Amino acid sequence: MGLPEAWQRRTIAVDSVATEVAAIFRSMVEISDRVDLLSLLGRINAPRSFVYGERSAGLSCLADVDRMGVVREGIGECEHLPAYANPQAMRAAIERAMARTETVPTP
């Protein structure tokens, strides 16, 4: 006797999400290994935000982020990946960053 059909669908959905998340993590690691992301952040000529998990408040790059004049925001209840650990707070941080860009006068 197998699993009920609803459970089978749920299992497939969970497996699919796990596969997608694994691919995202692999691509993030590959990019960060090959690209100096902090340098790119410094070259953006627009309002910038750096969002990080408050439990990662000891990140060595935060002093550089401050020197570049980037607005930084720590997200509670998470470590290095706030988008996964606290997606609602991450979304709110993105919305605040977008609101700041709407108030910047255009040349």
C-alpha positions as CSV (number, residue, x, y, z in Angstrom):
1,M,0.0,0.0,0.0
2,G,1.5,3.3,-1.1
3,L,1.2,6.9,0.2
4,P,-2.1,8.7,-0.4
5,E,-2.0,10.8,-3.5
6,A,-2.0,14.1,-1.6
7,W,1.1,13.0,0.3
8,Q,2.8,11.9,-2.9
9,R,2.2,15.4,-4.5
10,R,3.5,17.0,-1.3
11,T,6.6,14.8,-1.4
12,I,7.3,15.7,-5.0
13,A,6.8,19.5,-4.2
14,V,9.2,19.3,-1.2
15,D,11.8,17.5,-3.3
16,S,11.4,20.0,-6.1
17,V,11.9,23.0,-3.7
18,A,15.0,21.3,-2.1
19,T,16.5,20.8,-5.6
20,E,15.9,24.4,-6.5
21,V,17.3,25.7,-3.2
22,A,20.4,23.5,-3.6
23,A,20.9,25.0,-7.1
24,I,20.6,28.6,-5.8
25,F,23.2,27.9,-3.1
26,R,25.6,26.4,-5.6
27,S,25.3,29.4,-7.9
28,M,25.7,31.8,-5.0
29,V,28.9,30.1,-3.9
30,E,30.2,29.9,-7.4
31,I,29.6,33.6,-8.0
32,S,31.1,34.7,-4.7
33,D,34.2,32.6,-5.4
34,R,34.8,34.2,-8.8
35,V,33.5,37.8,-8.3
36,D,34.5,40.5,-5.8
37,L,30.9,41.4,-4.9
38,L,31.9,44.0,-2.4
39,S,33.9,45.9,-5.0
40,L,30.9,45.8,-7.3
41,L,28.7,47.2,-4.6
42,G,31.1,50.1,-4.2
43,R,30.9,50.9,-7.9
44,I,27.1,51.2,-8.1
45,N,26.1,54.8,-8.7
46,A,22.7,54.6,-7.0
47,P,21.3,54.3,-3.5
48,R,22.5,50.9,-2.1
49,S,21.6,48.7,0.8
50,F,23.3,45.8,2.4
51,V,21.0,43.5,4.3
52,Y,22.5,40.8,6.6
53,G,21.5,38.6,9.5
54,E,22.0,40.2,12.9
55,R,23.7,37.1,14.1
56,S,26.3,37.8,11.4
57,A,27.0,41.3,12.8
58,G,30.7,40.4,13.0
59,L,31.1,40.2,9.3
60,S,34.5,41.6,8.3
61,C,33.0,43.5,5.3
62,L,30.7,45.7,7.4
63,A,33.3,48.4,8.0
64,D,33.9,48.5,4.2
65,V,30.2,48.8,3.6
66,D,30.0,51.7,6.0
67,R,33.0,53.4,4.4
68,M,31.2,53.2,1.0
69,G,28.2,55.0,2.4
70,V,25.9,52.0,1.9
71,V,22.9,51.8,4.1
72,R,23.1,48.6,6.0
73,E,20.3,46.8,7.9
74,G,20.6,43.8,10.2
75,I,17.7,41.4,10.1
76,G,16.8,39.7,13.4
77,E,16.2,36.0,13.9
78,C,18.8,34.9,11.4
79,E,22.4,34.5,10.5
80,H,24.0,34.7,7.0
81,L,21.0,34.1,4.8
82,P,18.1,36.4,5.9
83,A,16.1,35.7,2.8
84,Y,15.7,32.1,3.9
85,A,15.7,32.5,7.7
86,N,13.3,35.4,7.9
87,P,11.8,36.2,4.5
88,Q,9.1,38.5,5.9
89,A,11.8,40.8,7.5
90,M,13.9,40.6,4.3
91,R,11.0,41.7,2.2
92,A,10.3,44.6,4.6
93,A,14.0,45.6,4.3
94,I,13.9,45.5,0.5
95,E,10.7,47.6,0.6
96,R,12.4,50.2,2.8
97,A,15.4,50.3,0.5
98,M,13.1,50.8,-2.5
99,A,11.3,53.6,-0.7
100,R,14.6,55.3,-0.1
101,T,15.4,55.2,-3.9
102,E,12.1,56.8,-4.7
103,T,13.0,59.9,-2.7
104,V,16.4,60.4,-4.5
105,P,16.1,63.3,-7.0
106,T,16.9,62.4,-10.6
107,P,19.6,64.5,-12.4
